Amino acid sequence: MTNVQLLADTYEMAHGLVKYYNSQLKEIDPYLEWEVNEQKLNSVIWINAHLCWSEHLLVLKALGIKEEVADWLNHYRLGSDGTFHDTSISLKQVLDERKKIHQSAMEAIRALSDEALNEDNALGMQFGDKKSKLVMLQHAIRHEATHAGHLGWLCKLNGINTI
């Protein structure tokens, strides 16, 4: 197994966990923002919209892939306020956009060579002193898994038994 295959498979596992939790939350109001200890938590729809934005940035843009995406995507970038800005956008629309972006991202990852992982990412973003495509993909995987955990907490808060 190549390093690229390992990264792609690991990313798919993290993405699969997000999909699993989303399937458990399908009967829950996707716009609901829970408050815990006076702290608002992101809604199901916000987390998924943010994951759309981040996968587009951390994988597609970082690998130099230009892809048309929905106009509303940038509202869910790093540093956004955590609110879902437009309730005319449905969870289905967000998940459809996510599916499209994820398919393109996985094709882009799987098309890489192991040697290409050491190249600088197209955004020039750094984690520590590294700005390789590898470090961007590693961050994309941990980012996906972190938000899978958030969806898992939302399951628990909504009385959904997961594991």
ChimeraX attribute file (.defattr): number of C-alpha atoms within 10 A of each C-alpha:
attribute: neighborCount
match mode: 1-to-1
recipient: residues
	/A:1	5
	/A:2	9
	/A:3	14
	/A:4	20
	/A:5	16
	/A:6	12
	/A:7	18
	/A:8	19
	/A:9	14
	/A:10	15
	/A:11	21
	/A:12	16
	/A:13	15
	/A:14	20
	/A:15	18
	/A:16	15
	/A:17	18
	/A:18	24
	/A:19	16
	/A:20	15
	/A:21	21
	/A:22	22
	/A:23	10
	/A:24	17
	/A:25	18
	/A:26	11
	/A:27	8
	/A:28	14
	/A:29	12
	/A:30	20
	/A:31	16
	/A:32	15
	/A:33	19
	/A:34	14
	/A:35	10
	/A:36	9
	/A:37	5
	/A:38	7
	/A:39	9
	/A:40	12
	/A:41	18
	/A:42	23
	/A:43	21
	/A:44	26
	/A:45	25
	/A:46	23
	/A:47	23
	/A:48	25
	/A:49	24
	/A:50	25
	/A:51	27
	/A:52	26
	/A:53	23
	/A:54	21
	/A:55	22
	/A:56	25
	/A:57	19
	/A:58	24
	/A:59	27
	/A:60	22
	/A:61	17
	/A:62	22
	/A:63	26
	/A:64	13
	/A:65	15
	/A:66	10
	/A:67	12
	/A:68	8
	/A:69	15
	/A:70	11
	/A:71	7
	/A:72	13
	/A:73	17
	/A:74	15
	/A:75	19
	/A:76	22
	/A:77	16
	/A:78	11
	/A:79	7
	/A:80	11
	/A:81	11
	/A:82	18
	/A:83	17
	/A:84	22
	/A:85	12
	/A:86	9
	/A:87	10
	/A:88	7
	/A:89	12
	/A:90	13
	/A:91	19
	/A:92	10
	/A:93	14
	/A:94	21
	/A:95	18
	/A:96	13
	/A:97	18
	/A:98	21
	/A:99	13
	/A:100	13
	/A:101	22
	/A:102	20
	/A:103	10
	/A:104	18
	/A:105	23
	/A:106	17
	/A:107	13
	/A:108	16
	/A:109	20
	/A:110	16
	/A:111	12
	/A:112	15
	/A:113	13
	/A:114	14
	/A:115	10
	/A:116	15
	/A:117	19
	/A:118	14
	/A:119	13
	/A:120	19
	/A:121	24
	/A:122	17
	/A:123	16
	/A:124	12
	/A:125	17
	/A:126	14
	/A:127	10
	/A:128	7
	/A:129	7
	/A:130	15
	/A:131	19
	/A:132	23
	/A:133	26
	/A:134	22
	/A:135	20
	/A:136	25
	/A:137	23
	/A:138	16
	/A:139	15
	/A:140	21
	/A:141	22
	/A:142	15
	/A:143	18
	/A:144	21
	/A:145	19
	/A:146	14
	/A:147	20
	/A:148	24
	/A:149	15
	/A:150	18
	/A:151	25
	/A:152	23
	/A:153	16
	/A:154	24
	/A:155	19
	/A:156	12
	/A:157	12
	/A:158	12
	/A:159	9
	/A:160	15
	/A:161	10
	/A:162	11
	/A:163	4
